[in-house]
C-alpha cells in the first residue's frame, strides 16, 4: 500500500498541489496596460536629437572631393603614417571599451 506525504505547512501543501492559493495571489503581478513614461519620452527626445545632429552634419559634407591624395613614401614620413594608424586603432579600442563598460553597467 502506497503512503502519501501531506505536509503540515499550508504553503508547502499549496506548492505540491499546484493550485492558486492566497499565498500565490499575493506574489503575482497584475497585468496592467503599458503607459508612456518619463524614460520613454527621454529616449524619444534623444533619438530625435541624434537624427537632427546627423542631418545637420550631413548638410556640411558637400565639400568638393579631391580625386587624388598625395601620399609620400619617403622613409621619414612612414613612421608618422604608422603613428596615425596606431592612434586610430587606440581610439577605436577606447571607444569600444567605454561602450562595453557602460552597456554592461546599464544591463546589470
N, CA, C and O of each residue as an XYZ file, in Angstrom:
432
protein
N       0.831     -1.163      0.000
C       0.000      0.000      0.000
C       0.889      1.244      0.000
O       1.849      1.317      0.768
N       0.579      2.222     -0.853
C       1.387      3.424     -1.000
C       1.030      4.439      0.071
O      -0.131      4.598      0.449
N       2.042      5.106      0.536
C       1.821      6.158      1.515
C       1.979      7.504      0.824
O       2.877      7.682      0.000
N       1.128      8.433      1.150
C       1.158      9.764      0.553
C       1.586     10.751      1.632
O       1.039     10.774      2.735
N       2.577     11.564      1.284
C       3.064     12.575      2.226
C       2.261     13.850      2.023
O       2.218     14.393      0.919
N       1.632     14.323      3.078
C       0.897     15.581      3.051
C       1.547     16.482      4.091
O       1.467     16.204      5.287
N       2.195     17.565      3.645
C       2.883     18.429      4.606
C       1.900     19.179      5.495
O       0.757     19.434      5.115
N       2.371     19.523      6.680
C       1.550     20.266      7.633
C       1.487     21.753      7.290
O       0.496     22.425      7.575
N       2.546     22.249      6.681
C       2.616     23.667      6.337
C       1.684     23.938      5.152
O       1.801     23.272      4.123
N       0.750     24.910      5.274
C      -0.180     25.175      4.159
C       0.525     25.661      2.892
O       0.073     25.393      1.779
N       1.622     26.369      3.069
C       2.345     26.866      1.883
C       2.940     25.707      1.092
O       2.842     25.672     -0.135
N       3.549     24.769      1.787
C       4.113     23.605      1.108
C       3.011     22.772      0.454
O       3.190     22.243     -0.643
N       1.889     22.664      1.128
C       0.768     21.917      0.578
C       0.277     22.555     -0.723
O      -0.011     21.852     -1.691
N       0.181     23.886     -0.744
C      -0.251     24.594     -1.957
C       0.745     24.400     -3.092
O       0.357     24.243     -4.249
N       2.035     24.413     -2.751
C       3.054     24.221     -3.783
C       2.969     22.826     -4.372
O       3.122     22.656     -5.582
N       2.729     21.832     -3.544
C       2.626     20.464     -4.051
C       1.369     20.257     -4.880
O       1.386     19.526     -5.870
N       0.282     20.898     -4.478
C      -0.964     20.747     -5.223
C      -0.948     21.560     -6.507
O      -1.670     21.234     -7.450
N      -0.150     22.598     -6.562
C      -0.041     23.413     -7.768
C      -1.207     24.344     -7.969
O      -1.343     24.930     -9.043
N      -2.037     24.498     -6.993
C      -3.193     25.375     -7.120
C      -2.827     26.814     -6.825
O      -1.723     27.119     -6.376
N      -3.765     27.674     -7.084
C      -3.554     29.079     -6.764
C      -4.231     29.359     -5.440
O      -5.458     29.360     -5.340
N      -3.443     29.589     -4.457
C      -3.959     29.883     -3.131
C      -3.753     31.339     -2.804
O      -3.244     32.102     -3.624
N      -4.142     31.725     -1.618
C      -3.987     33.129     -1.234
C      -2.531     33.550     -1.142
O      -2.216     34.726     -1.318
N      -1.635     32.600     -0.868
C      -0.224     32.966     -0.785
C       0.344     33.298     -2.155
O       1.145     34.223     -2.292
N      -0.064     32.554     -3.158
C       0.458     32.809     -4.503
C      -0.151     34.053     -5.115
O       0.498     34.745     -5.900
N      -1.387     34.341     -4.765
C      -2.039     35.506     -5.353
C      -1.393     36.802     -4.884
O      -1.443     37.807     -5.594
N      -0.792     36.795     -3.706
C      -0.117     37.995     -3.222
C       1.099     38.327     -4.073
O       1.413     39.496     -4.299
N       1.780     37.287     -4.543
C       3.043     37.485     -5.238
C       2.880     37.691     -6.738
O       3.849     38.029     -7.418
N       1.706     37.498     -7.254
C       1.509     37.681     -8.692
C       1.365     39.158     -9.015
O       0.798     39.936     -8.248
N       1.887     39.509    -10.152
C       1.747     40.894    -10.610
C       0.433     41.041    -11.359
O      -0.034     40.128    -12.040
N      -0.114     42.169    -11.212
C      -1.304     42.462    -12.003
C      -0.856     42.900    -13.384
O       0.100     43.661    -13.533
N      -1.550     42.417    -14.375
C      -1.224     42.795    -15.747
C      -1.948     44.097    -16.067
O      -3.163     44.127    -16.258
N      -1.172     45.163    -16.117
C      -1.741     46.463    -16.437
C      -1.243     46.886    -17.799
O      -0.226     46.393    -18.288
N      -1.954     47.783    -18.392
C      -1.534     48.266    -19.706
C      -0.312     49.163    -19.550
O      -0.172     49.876    -18.556
N       0.555     49.116    -20.533
C       1.805     49.883    -20.500
C       1.512     51.318    -20.879
O       0.877     51.589    -21.898
N       1.983     52.235    -20.046
C       1.816     53.654    -20.333
C       3.162     54.250    -20.697
O       4.209     53.739    -20.298
N       3.127     55.318    -21.446
C       4.359     56.026    -21.764
C       4.778     56.821    -20.538
O       3.963     57.489    -19.901
N       6.058     56.736    -20.221
C       6.552     57.410    -19.032
C       7.676     58.372    -19.363
O       7.924     58.693    -20.526
N       8.340     58.817    -18.332
C       9.423     59.786    -18.469
C      10.597     59.201    -19.244
O      11.197     59.891    -20.069
N      10.932     57.942    -18.990
C      12.055     57.303    -19.681
C      11.770     57.193    -21.171
O      12.653     57.435    -21.994
N      10.538     56.828    -21.523
C      10.175     56.726    -22.935
C      10.312     58.078    -23.632
O      10.815     58.160    -24.753
N       9.867     59.122    -22.969
C       9.978     60.463    -23.536
C      11.441     60.877    -23.683
O      11.812     61.487    -24.686
N      12.267     60.556    -22.704
C      13.691     60.886    -22.762
C      14.379     60.165    -23.914
O      15.169     60.769    -24.640
N      14.089     58.893    -24.086
C      14.694     58.130    -25.182
C      14.231     58.665    -26.525
O      15.029     58.774    -27.456
N      12.957     58.999    -26.636
C      12.441     59.546    -27.892
C      13.104     60.881    -28.219
O      13.482     61.117    -29.367
N      13.248     61.751    -27.232
C      13.890     63.050    -27.474
C      15.371     62.887    -27.815
O      15.895     63.625    -28.649
N      16.045     61.936    -27.184
C      17.449     61.676    -27.514
C      17.574     61.164    -28.945
O      18.495     61.553    -29.664
N      16.663     60.304    -29.358
C      16.671     59.795    -30.732
C      16.458     60.933    -31.731
O      17.156     61.005    -32.742
N      15.511     61.812    -31.461
C      15.260     62.963    -32.341
C      16.486     63.872    -32.384
O      16.830     64.383    -33.450
N      17.151     64.083    -31.248
C      18.344     64.928    -31.212
C      19.472     64.320    -32.038
O      20.171     65.044    -32.747
N      19.661     63.007    -31.961
C      20.719     62.350    -32.735
C      20.433     62.439    -34.222
O      21.335     62.720    -35.011
N      19.189     62.204    -34.616
C      18.832     62.298    -36.037
C      19.018     63.725    -36.531
O      19.525     63.933    -37.633
N      18.618     64.707    -35.737
C      18.791     66.109    -36.127
C      20.267     66.453    -36.270
O      20.652     67.144    -37.214
N      21.095     65.979    -35.346
C      22.529     66.224    -35.421
C      23.126     65.597    -36.680
O      23.939     66.227    -37.357
N      22.734     64.372    -36.998
C      23.262     63.717    -38.195
C      22.840     64.439    -39.470
O      23.636     64.573    -40.399
N      21.606     64.901    -39.520
C      21.145     65.637    -40.707
C      21.896     66.957    -40.830
O      22.289     67.341    -41.932
N      22.102     67.656    -39.718
C      22.838     68.923    -39.762
C      24.292     68.697    -40.156
O      24.861     69.495    -40.902
N      24.897     67.623    -39.667
C      26.286     67.329    -40.026
C      26.386     66.893    -41.481
O      27.347     67.247    -42.164
N      25.419     66.137    -41.962
C      25.454     65.666    -43.346
C      25.275     66.815    -44.329
O      25.739     66.733    -45.467
N      24.613     67.876    -43.910
C      24.436     69.024    -44.798
C      25.768     69.705    -45.086
O      25.913     70.359    -46.118
N      26.731     69.564    -44.201
C      28.045     70.190    -44.386
C      29.034     69.272    -45.094
O      30.183     69.662    -45.305
N      28.625     68.080    -45.462
C      29.522     67.136    -46.109
C      29.613     67.358    -47.606
O      30.114     66.494    -48.327
N      29.153     68.466    -48.073
C      29.147     68.718    -49.513
C      30.432     69.404    -49.985
O      30.411     70.126    -50.981
N      31.512     69.195    -49.306
C      32.796     69.774    -49.713
C      33.257     69.099    -50.999
O      32.919     67.943    -51.252
N      34.023     69.816    -51.805
C      34.490     69.212    -53.053
C      35.418     68.028    -52.778
O      36.256     68.074    -51.877
N      35.254     66.995    -53.552
C      36.041     65.786    -53.396
C      37.383     65.962    -54.096
O      37.436     66.369    -55.257
N      38.450     65.658    -53.398
C      39.773     65.705    -54.024
C      40.031     64.342    -54.655
O      40.106     63.341    -53.942
N      40.165     64.286    -55.961
C      40.287     62.995    -56.630
C      41.585     62.264    -56.301
O      41.602     61.034    -56.256
N      42.660     62.994    -56.074
C      43.929     62.345    -55.771
C      44.486     62.901    -54.468
O      44.550     64.112    -54.258
N      44.877     61.995    -53.619
C      45.501     62.375    -52.359
C      46.976     62.052    -52.481
O      47.352     60.947    -52.872
N      47.801     63.016    -52.145
C      49.243     62.818    -52.261
C      49.751     62.071    -51.034
O      49.697     62.585    -49.916
N      50.242     60.861    -51.250
C      50.820     60.058    -50.180
C      52.305     59.934    -50.454
O      52.726     59.487    -51.521
N      53.079     60.335    -49.482
C      54.523     60.280    -49.640
C      55.039     58.950    -49.101
O      54.674     58.533    -48.002
N      55.888     58.291    -49.879
C      56.502     57.035    -49.453
C      57.917     57.248    -48.928
O      58.715     56.312    -48.873
N      58.210     58.445    -48.557
C      59.518     58.763    -48.014
C      59.705     58.058    -46.669
O      58.768     58.000    -45.873
N      60.889     57.526    -46.407
C      61.125     56.852    -45.119
C      60.947     57.768    -43.913
O      60.720     57.283    -42.804
N      61.043     59.064    -44.103
C      60.873     59.973    -42.965
C      59.395     60.184    -42.614
O      59.082     60.559    -41.485
N      58.496     59.950    -43.555
C      57.067     60.190    -43.325
C      56.330     58.907    -42.919
O      55.278     58.979    -42.283
N      56.862     57.756    -43.271
C      56.181     56.499    -42.975
C      55.944     56.272    -41.475
O      54.877     55.773    -41.118
N      56.884     56.613    -40.576
C      56.573     56.464    -39.142
C      55.400     57.343    -38.689
O      54.656     56.969    -37.782
N      55.238     58.502    -39.319
C      54.104     59.363    -38.987
C      52.791     58.697    -39.390
O      51.819     58.730    -38.636
N      52.764     58.092    -40.582
C      51.563     57.379    -41.023
C      51.268     56.195    -40.103
O      50.108     55.924    -39.793
N      52.303     55.498    -39.671
C      52.115     54.384    -38.739
C      51.566     54.891    -37.403
O      50.726     54.237    -36.784
N      52.043     56.053    -36.967
C      51.544     56.630    -35.715
C      50.073     57.020    -35.847
O      49.297     56.840    -34.909
N      49.685     57.558    -37.015
C      48.273     57.881    -37.248
C      47.409     56.618    -37.191
O      46.329     56.623    -36.599
N      47.889     55.552    -37.803
C      47.137     54.297    -37.781
C      47.030     53.748    -36.363
O      45.971     53.271    -35.957
N      48.116     53.815    -35.619
C      48.099     53.349    -34.238
C      47.139     54.182    -33.392
O      46.427     53.644    -32.545
N      47.120     55.493    -33.623
C      46.210     56.372    -32.896
C      44.757     56.019    -33.205
O      43.923     55.980    -32.301
N      44.448     55.762    -34.477
C      43.082     55.373    -34.845
C      42.691     54.056    -34.187
O      41.561     53.902    -33.722
N      43.620     53.110    -34.147
C      43.321     51.824    -33.507
C      43.076     51.999    -32.011
O      42.154     51.399    -31.458
N      43.894     52.817    -31.357
C      43.721     53.022    -29.917
C      42.414     53.751    -29.616
O      41.732     53.421    -28.645
N      42.061     54.736    -30.435
C      40.795     55.431    -30.228
C      39.611     54.494    -30.442
O      38.640     54.529    -29.685
N      39.692     53.661    -31.468
C      38.627     52.685    -31.700
C      38.494     51.711    -30.543
O      37.384     51.395    -30.115
N      39.621     51.238    -30.038
C      39.593     50.325    -28.891
C      39.027     51.023    -27.660
O      38.232     50.436    -26.927
N      39.428     52.266    -27.427
C      38.950     53.010    -26.269
C      37.442     53.234    -26.343
O      36.737     53.058    -25.349
N      36.946     53.620    -27.516
C      35.503     53.807    -27.672
C      34.758     52.489    -27.463
O      33.698     52.464    -26.837
N      35.308     51.408    -27.983
C      34.685     50.097    -27.797
C      34.668     49.700    -26.325
O      33.673     49.160    -25.841
N      35.744     49.958    -25.621
C      35.821     49.629    -24.199
C      34.831     50.455    -23.385
O      34.159     49.928    -22.498
N      34.740     51.746    -23.685
C      33.791     52.608    -22.977
C      32.367     52.133    -23.221
O      31.571     52.045    -22.286
N      32.043     51.828    -24.474
C      30.707     51.339    -24.789
C      30.406     50.044    -24.038
O      29.317     49.878    -23.489
N      31.371     49.130    -24.015
C      31.168     47.844    -23.349
C      30.924     48.026    -21.862
O      30.023     47.402    -21.301
N      31.711     48.868    -21.219
C      31.557     49.071    -19.778
C      30.241     49.766    -19.442
O      29.571     49.395    -18.478
N      29.871     50.771    -20.230
C      28.614     51.480    -19.971
C      27.427     50.557    -20.220
O      26.501     50.506    -19.410
N      27.447     49.828    -21.333
C      26.340     48.927    -21.661
C      26.224     47.809    -20.623
O      25.120     47.436    -20.226
N      27.356     47.284    -20.192
C      27.337     46.246    -19.164
C      26.813     46.757    -17.836
O      26.095     46.047    -17.131
N      27.170     47.989    -17.491
C      26.687     48.574    -16.239
C      25.180     48.806    -16.297
O      24.468     48.549    -15.326
N      24.701     49.292    -17.437
C      23.266     49.547    -17.582
C      22.485     48.238    -17.595
O      21.394     48.159    -17.031
N      23.038     47.214    -18.234
C      22.329     45.937    -18.341
C      22.303     45.174    -17.021
O      21.418     44.348    -16.798
N      23.263     45.446    -16.148
C      23.325     44.681    -14.881
C      22.298     45.147    -13.879
O      22.224     44.608    -12.775
